[in-house]
Structure formats: structure tokens, C-alpha cells
Amino acid sequence: MSTLRLILADQLSHSLASLQDCEPNNDWLLMAEVREEASYFKHHKKKIAFLFSAMRHFANELIAQGFNLHYTQYTDENNQGSLFGEVERLCKQKNIQKIVLTHPGEYRVLAEMQSWQDKLNIPVEIRQDDRFLASLEEFANWAEGRKQLRMEFFYREMRKTWHFLMDGDKPVGDKWNFDSANRKALPKGMSPPQPSKFKPDSLTTEVLELVAEEFNDHFGKLDNFHFAVTREKALVVLDEFVAQRLFHFGDYQDAMVQGEPWMYHSHISFYLNCGLLTPKEVIEQAENAYRNGQAPLNAVEGFIRQVLGWREYVRGLYWLKMPDYKSENFLEATRSLPKFFWDTRTKMNCLHQCIQETSDNAYAHHIQRLMILGNFALLAGLHPDEVNEWYLIVYADAYEWVEMPNVTGMILFADGGLLASKPYAASGSYINKMSNYCQNCHYKVKEKNGAQACPFNYLYWDFLDRNKEKLGNNPRLGMPYRTLNNMTDEKRQAIQRDGQIFFKALESNEEV
């Protein structure tokens, strides 16, 4: 009996569940670059180039290992344009009697796959994606009966389960979380090392030419492409992070510096999320660096928390709450995404820098995404659908399972506090503390009101004021609401006036 095994763009792992009992001489593997997935949203050019190149390299590895593999390129004459179309075509060609899949990373794709058995009249088996360290069942069991699903408590259970950074039954250093030590601004004169860069080989060059031709109207720049596109090179990225940047990662993971988009971050989310690296090997290498004295505990714990805690947590939350999670809009935000999110033309230097670097690199680190771009989206009341779409389009590591909880829950507080205990809202003072963006800005961060005031200053208070009915009783917002309530009528009127002027200009497509 011949079995068809479909491998998706984010499943580039030799340990993939659907490959484990594959019979190379009998079964068929299928990989396909299809229009439906590449253009469902107009993804960043570099994102498409990265995935297509990584897919083609992975396919060549499987062929070299003796597997029967059918690979459909984007411009193939017989490309059916959809995953189902390609599956159906190969089933007919190869007389397939069974289809084996690994659980996809998007609810839409899973729903489509669950219809294939009836459409094709062929048994379809969808296997658990065991590359993650927490199964969906394990997460659901942890979440059952809890009113609040806080990542911190899930993370502690994961530490115990996998015995990472543990001394017996206690956490190393007698603390679970060292986040309070990881909020330093980068000192003047300190220069982070360059990220790992790889010159495109002939296969990647072909893909870059394809993307330039077929996706020319998509967001972002394609030049200076330097991502790893094989597991071998992804391991180099991991090794170089541990050797060159992990030591300072903890201290400066929240810092932002103009002209330094990569900082001391790992840049491995591209490779984790498409399967070239596994979370277990990444965590083990970081922990070994601590055990061997190569990196301090605050850096290693902070990094492991992102992979073992946050990454596993948002994936579990996504599948637990979909499809309803997609329509959450607790704060009833309705404003459209400003034009400058696409063309970078804004006088707010922090936003300009982060959007420009996103366009250049298909990357921004997590504080740029949360406390600059996300903070503005929250304060401005941008509609969750448009913000989710933007984040999914522009980042090469973005898949719906990881993007949506981060945007809907953490950035926009659109789930009403299921994920986060309070909105991540901040005024210009936070941006000034954690970056040097304000030094080169059209606006003045020290001014609170008026035409020259940093918009984040009055938008922060305007956000709290207009959402007082829904947020006023949040215990973590007690202090800012007391400050707001103690403001004079004149001060509150100035805040409302500045907000109205700003939003009117924004909606008129004026440069703000």
C-alpha cells in the first residue's frame, strides 16, 4: 500500500512525525510551493524567499537519502495552486491508498485537511506535531479549570517536567524568573556583534529571482538576503549566538538602538518555527552554556523562558481558543492601520526605525514588536484584524499560531486579559529609557502636550481615559488611573484635544 506524506513549509524536520515510519521504496513525499499559501496574505518578499529556498534545500536532502519525493515549484505548469490540488493530483498519479500528515500550525489549514478524507475517499491520518515540548492535550489539561492562563505558571511546570535549569526540585538560583535583571539600556560605545550571514548559493539565487518576478508588489526589500536555509547553517546561527551574544542577551534583550536591528538576540525564531532547529536542542545548548560558565543565569533563564515558556504557551493557547480567538476585540478597537505601517513615512522616529528595519530584514526583535509597534497599535485603537494581518505578513518567523496570541492577547489586550494581566501600554518615557530613538525624533519626548509633544505621551493617557469603563478596575492599572483621576480638567481636555488632532491627521493620511 502506497502512502502519501505531505510536508509543509514549516515542517522542515527530518524527525517529523509523518516521516517516522516512511517506507522510502514504497511511499511518496510531497512538497509544494502553492499560490494559495504564498498569496493568502501578501507576505514579505524575504519571508517567501526564505521558505521557498529552505523547502528546496530540504527536498534535496530527502532525495539524497533515497526518498521518493515529488516537489512542485511555484511556476510549474501543472501546479494546481493549492495544497489540496497538489495532494489530489499526486494521489491519482501514484495510486495512493493513504495520506499521513503532521498537525499544521494554522487552524484554517487543519480545517481544510480534515475534509480531505471525504473529498478523496482515502484515509487521512493527522499526527501530533511532537517537535513541541508540550502536546496540545497537555496544555489543555494544564489550562482546565483555570480562570487566568498565565504563562509564568505554565513555564514553571515545563521546567519541572523537562528538568531544565533545575537543582533537584528547585529552580537554579532559587528563582524561576530573572526578568527584572533584563531591562538595561545599551551603554554608549557598546557595539553588538553582527548576525550570522550566509551568501546565497545557486539554488537560493534562483528563488530570489523567482520572488522578485512573481511577488514584486509584496511588502519589504529582497536585497541583502543572508538567512540560513539549511539545518547545517541554522546550527551555525545557534552556535554563534551562544558563543557571541548569549552572555549579554539577558541584560540588553529589551534595549533598542538606532541602526542596530539585531542587537544581542538569537535570530533563531526563523529556524525554530520552520523546523530546521528543535526547541529541545536549543534549550539544552543554552543551559550547557550556563553550566559551563559561558553565560550568566539571567541571560540563559531569560532565553529559555522565551523558548520553553512563551513559545510553547502561545501555541497551546492558540489551539485551545481557536476559532473564537480570531474574532476577539475586547476594547472594541476600530481604527484602520495607518499607511505608514507600509511606507514607513512618519515623523515618529521610533516607529519609522522599527518599520524600516522590518521592511529591510523581515525581522524586528520582540521589544520593537511589542513596545513600539504594538504599543502604538494599542494606544491608537487599531482593529485587531488589520494588526494581526500586518504582523503575519511582515515577519519571516510569523505563523498564525505564534503571531495571533502575541498580537491579540499581549499587544492589543483584545482577549480581555486571558493572556496578559494588563495592557502593555507605555508613554514616550519608556521608549526614551530603553532606546536612543528619541534623540533623532521630530517630536520632543519631554513635552506632554501640544504640536511638538511626543504623541505617545498624550495617546497613553487618552487610551486610559477612553477605555476607563473596561480597564479602570484592573488592579495593575491602579496607579496610572489614580494619576489620571487627579489631573485637572484643563490637563485632561488638553490630552483629549491633542488626541483628536492626531487621529484626525492620521485618518486624513497626513504625515504624523
Helices and strands as residue ranges (DSSP letters): E 3-6, G 17-19, E 28-32, H 35-38, H 45-64, E 69-72, H 83-94, E 98-102, H 107-113, H 116-120, E 124-127, H 136-143, H 151-162, E 166-167, E 170-171, G 172-174, G 179-181, H 202-214, H 231-244, H 246-252, H 269-274, H 279-291, H 297-304, I 305-311, H 312-321, G 324-327, H 340-343, H 349-361, H 366-367, I 368-374, H 375-379, H 384-394, H 400-404, I 405-411, H 428-434, G 437-440, H 455-466, H 468-471, G 475-477, H 478-485, H 489-507
